[in-house]
Amino acid sequence: MLPAPRDNLRGIAWILFSVLAASGMSVAVRELSGGLDSRMIVLLRATLSSAAILALLATLPRLRASLRFTRPATHITRGLLIALSTHLGFYTLAEIPLATAAILFFTAPIFATILAGPLLGEHVGPRRWAAVAAGFAGALIILRPGVGDLHPAMLAALGSSAFFAIALLQSRGLAEADGPFSAFTSSVIITALATLPFMSGGWGLPPTGFAWAITGLLVITGAARGIADIQAYRHGEASILGPITYLRLVLVGLAGYLFYGEIIDGPTLIGAAIIIASTLYISQRAARQAQNRRRAASAAEIVPSSR
């Protein structure tokens, strides 16, 4: 059978929703970081999300029946990776300009390309390796080691991207085996449990009603972003959806300027342009290779039937 046709318009609608949700989540983390430790923000999000999931499972039998964990070790490993990525990412958002954080988070596809070989056995050709090198050059321009003060949060952003890339590679098989809802459920519960041992000195609650409202926004936008990403790449082609995600840089940069007076400097803009160009090339190259594999599979199906 030939592959099912893609609905790119629906995919674009979902990815735009994801961009809005991810931007809102970033701003919510920055706003809460003024009165809460970043570890507490992670714990609040994970705990409230877990509570919402349990409430849904208690009231929706069909959803409860869809929950399965056929690969417990992978669920645990992926959950711990997401926990690490989230902690490093929230610390980054609390400490450095929002736009700079968002730019460094976009190195995740670069790390995914590096790890695709050893983890998935995928062949990475010299062109994609050149794009990886260019992406890291862009990151070095932003970090500027030895030129100015290198904030630890910048390195945390790269660490967050690396851990997220590994989790993303594991997500492919896990979502197919157990479904995206099961993967999301295990990740938030494991994040909450893994955070508890490291909360010494980080306890606290939102001090005002407004802060609680922002916390609610954080939980909603985090869940919405996860669902929207799954739906977007279910309906649309990655080569079309990938470039749209960079609208997040515009929205987050605008929010940083309007709400916190943050201005992006020249070297950061240059580094951002290089990272964007390299990740776009990586996604386009991977999309072409996937298209060639689909065509070869389709030809293999058609040729025998014509004999």
Disulfide bonds with the S-S distance in Angstrom:
none
